[in-house]
Amino acid sequence: MPITVQVLQDASYQDQQDLQKIYRDAPPWLFAPFSGDSGLIESSLADGSLIAGRFNDRLLGAGRLQRHHDVWYLSHLCVRKVTRRRGVAERLVNQAQEMASQAGAELRLLAPAGHVEAQALAAKLHLTLDVLATGRHSGPGHCSAILPG
């Protein structure tokens, strides 16, 4: 399935609806440090860190991509339940990795300790997983989470 990955800056009404569907079935730990899906979506759109996978004009998966000088961090990765296990998360990660590489940075995944989903995704894609404690959301030492697609 050909998935287009893009940085979302201006989300249409349909994009907003799709984002809510993407995060609807996510476990509560995925949203830390945000209060829920709305806080995560609003903050990520506001700071330009939201990337999404689109197929046939609909968003199927999304994540938060925080860009720093040498390292970019991908967190809060989630795929709509009905489209999981079809390579959407892997496509998002691969595109984020390519974007980071083009900027001369390394891509790392972020997740709180103890979530095997994040560990499995990092191992499968041969990426470094930074394990973080609960806190704010701007980089190392702060909490983010990943859910595989």
C-alpha positions as CSV (number, residue, x, y, z in Angstrom):
1,M,0.0,0.0,0.0
2,P,1.6,3.3,-1.1
3,I,1.8,5.5,1.9
4,T,2.8,9.2,1.7
5,V,4.5,10.5,4.8
6,Q,4.3,14.2,5.4
7,V,4.9,16.8,8.1
8,L,1.4,18.1,9.0
9,Q,1.3,21.9,9.5
10,D,-2.2,22.8,8.5
11,A,-4.6,19.9,9.4
12,S,-7.9,20.0,7.6
13,Y,-11.1,19.0,9.4
14,Q,-10.8,15.5,7.9
15,D,-7.2,15.3,9.0
16,Q,-8.2,16.3,12.6
17,Q,-10.9,13.6,12.5
18,D,-8.4,11.0,11.2
19,L,-5.9,12.0,13.9
20,Q,-8.5,11.4,16.6
21,K,-9.3,8.0,15.1
22,I,-5.6,7.1,15.1
23,Y,-5.1,7.9,18.8
24,R,-8.5,6.7,19.9
25,D,-7.4,3.1,20.7
26,A,-4.0,4.1,22.0
27,P,-3.0,3.0,25.6
28,P,-2.9,5.9,28.2
29,W,0.9,5.7,28.5
30,L,1.2,6.8,24.9
31,F,0.1,10.3,25.7
32,A,2.5,11.2,28.5
33,P,3.2,14.0,29.2
34,F,0.0,15.3,27.5
35,S,-3.4,14.9,29.1
36,G,-4.7,12.9,26.2
37,D,-5.0,12.7,22.4
38,S,-6.3,16.3,22.0
39,G,-3.3,17.8,23.9
40,L,-0.8,15.7,21.9
41,I,-2.4,16.6,18.6
42,E,-2.8,20.3,19.3
43,S,0.8,20.7,20.7
44,S,2.3,18.7,17.9
45,L,0.5,20.6,15.2
46,A,1.4,23.9,16.9
47,D,5.1,23.2,17.0
48,G,5.3,21.5,13.6
49,S,6.4,18.1,15.0
50,L,3.5,16.0,13.8
51,I,4.3,13.6,10.9
52,A,1.6,11.4,9.4
53,G,1.2,8.6,6.9
54,R,-1.5,9.2,4.3
55,F,-3.2,6.7,2.0
56,N,-6.0,7.7,-0.4
57,D,-6.3,11.2,1.2
58,R,-6.8,9.7,4.7
59,L,-4.3,9.6,7.6
60,L,-3.6,6.1,8.8
61,G,-0.8,6.8,11.3
62,A,1.1,9.6,13.0
63,G,4.0,10.4,15.3
64,R,5.8,13.2,16.9
65,L,9.1,14.1,15.3
66,Q,11.3,16.4,17.4
67,R,14.2,17.9,15.5
68,H,17.4,18.8,17.3
69,H,20.9,19.6,15.8
70,D,22.5,16.1,15.9
71,V,19.6,13.9,16.9
72,W,15.9,13.7,16.0
73,Y,13.5,11.9,18.3
74,L,10.4,10.0,17.1
75,S,7.7,9.4,19.7
76,H,4.0,9.0,20.1
77,L,3.9,6.7,17.1
78,C,0.4,5.2,16.5
79,V,-1.5,3.6,13.7
80,R,-5.3,3.3,13.3
81,K,-6.3,-0.1,14.8
82,V,-8.0,-1.2,11.5
83,T,-4.8,-0.7,9.5
84,R,-2.2,-2.1,11.9
85,R,0.3,-4.7,10.8
86,R,0.4,-3.4,7.2
87,G,3.7,-1.5,7.4
88,V,2.4,2.0,8.2
89,A,4.5,2.5,11.3
90,E,7.6,1.1,9.5
91,R,7.0,3.5,6.6
92,L,6.7,6.5,9.0
93,V,9.9,5.5,10.8
94,N,11.8,4.9,7.6
95,Q,10.7,8.3,6.2
96,A,11.6,10.0,9.5
97,Q,15.0,8.3,9.4
98,E,15.6,9.6,5.8
99,M,14.6,13.1,6.8
100,A,17.0,13.1,9.8
101,S,19.8,11.6,7.6
102,Q,19.4,14.4,5.0
103,A,19.7,16.9,7.8
104,G,22.9,15.2,9.1
105,A,21.1,13.9,12.2
106,E,20.6,10.5,13.8
107,L,17.0,9.3,14.4
108,R,16.2,7.8,17.8
109,L,13.0,6.5,19.2
110,L,11.7,7.6,22.6
111,A,9.5,5.7,25.0
112,P,9.0,5.3,28.7
113,A,10.7,2.3,30.4
114,G,9.0,-1.1,30.3
115,H,7.0,-0.9,27.1
116,V,7.9,-4.0,25.0
117,E,6.1,-2.6,22.0
118,A,8.6,0.2,21.7
119,Q,11.5,-2.2,22.4
120,A,10.3,-4.5,19.7
121,L,9.9,-1.8,17.1
122,A,13.4,-0.4,17.8
123,A,14.9,-3.8,17.5
124,K,13.1,-4.6,14.3
125,L,14.2,-1.4,12.7
126,H,17.7,-1.3,14.2
127,L,17.2,2.0,15.9
128,T,18.4,3.3,19.2
129,L,15.6,3.5,21.8
130,D,16.0,6.1,24.5
131,V,14.1,5.1,27.6
132,L,12.9,8.2,29.5
133,A,11.1,9.0,32.7
134,T,7.9,11.0,32.9
135,G,8.5,14.7,32.3
136,R,8.1,17.4,29.6
137,H,8.2,16.6,25.9
138,S,11.2,18.3,24.3
139,G,13.9,15.7,24.1
140,P,16.2,13.5,26.2
141,G,15.2,13.3,29.8
142,H,11.5,13.8,28.9
143,C,8.8,11.3,28.3
144,S,7.4,10.1,25.0
145,A,6.0,6.8,23.8
146,I,5.7,4.6,20.8
147,L,3.1,2.1,19.7
148,P,4.0,-0.1,16.7
149,G,1.8,-0.3,13.6
